[in-house]
Amino acid sequence: MADPRLRQLSIKTGVVKRLTKEKTVCEKEVLIERKRFDKFKNEGADEHVLKKQEEVIQECLMMLPDSMRRLQKELEVLDKFLQEEKDLQESKEYQAATLVVNEAKEVVAKSN
């Protein structure tokens, strides 16, 4: 029978991977919306359109701290799990989790 810790490891890895992607997508969305705002402004768009675009940018910016907080929390959980379960190092799940942790740490470091 498979070790239940491997299942937990896979779940925790998936959570961190998803949150890392979510954080990256949020950051890209902010950049896209800012470019769109600049384009509207350069084209002389209506003041109402510019105001709405600013609201969209603010909504995107409000999502960033929450996604960062959740990513950091789950990253700590996964990192602690990896430290406690060193005997699983030979498994492909452990190795995949290590890669995900490293990627997530890079995303967090870029944001700070």
N, C-alpha and C positions, 0 to 999 in steps of 0.2 A: 504494500500500500504506500502511496506517495506521502511524503512528509507534509503535514498541514501548514508548516511554516513557509513552504515554498508557495503555497496558494496565497497566504497573507503577504508574502513578499511581492508576488505578481500584482496583487490588488494595490498595494501601497505604491509600487512603481508606476502603475497605470495612472494613479491619482496625480502623482508629481509630474508625470509626463503631460497629462492633460492641462494641469495648471500652468506649466511652463509655456505650453503652446498658447493658452488663453492670454497670458501676460504679454507674450510677443505679439499676438494679434491685436491686442488693445493698443500697444505702442504704435504699431503700423497704422492702425485706424486713425489715431490722432494725427499722424503725419499726412495721411491721405486727406483728411478733412481740412487740415490747415492749408494744404495745396489748393484744395477746392475753394476755400475762402479767399485765398490770394487771387485765384483765377477770377472769381466773381467780382472782387474789388477792382482788378485791372480792367475788367470788361465794363465797369460802371454799372453794376447790378443795383437793383432797387435796395433802398435802406432796409426794408422789411426782410428781404432775402439774406442780406448780410447779417442782420440780427439773428435770424433763425440759424444760420450757419455757425455763428458764434455759440449759440445754445447747444448745437450738436457737438462742437468741440469741447465745451464745458462738461457735457454728459460723458464723453469719452474720457476726459481727464479725471472725472470723479470715479470711474471704474478702476483706474490704475492702482490707487492705494489698497483697495479691497483685494484685488487679484494678487498684489504683492504680499499682503499679509497672509492670505491663505496659502500661497506658494511657500513662503518662509516656514509657516507652521508645519505643513505636510512634509517639507524637505527635512526639517528637524526630526520628525517622526521616522521617516525612512532612513535617515542617516543613523539615528540611534538604533533602529532595528538591525541595520547592517553591522554595526559595532557589536551588538549583543549576539549575533548569529554568525560569527566568523567561521564556524564549522561548515557552513553552506558555501564557502568560497568557490568550491569546484563546480557548483551548479551553474547552468546557463542563466537561470533567473537572477542569481546573485551578481553575475557579471553584467547582465543587462541593467540591473538596478544601479550598479556602480557607474555605468555610463550615463544613465539618466540623472543621477545625483550630480555628476560633474557638469553636465549641460545646464542643469538648474542653477547650480552655484555660479556659473558664468553669467546667466541671465540676471541673477540677483546682484552680482558684483557690478554689472554694467549700469544697473538702476541706482546704485548708491553713489 
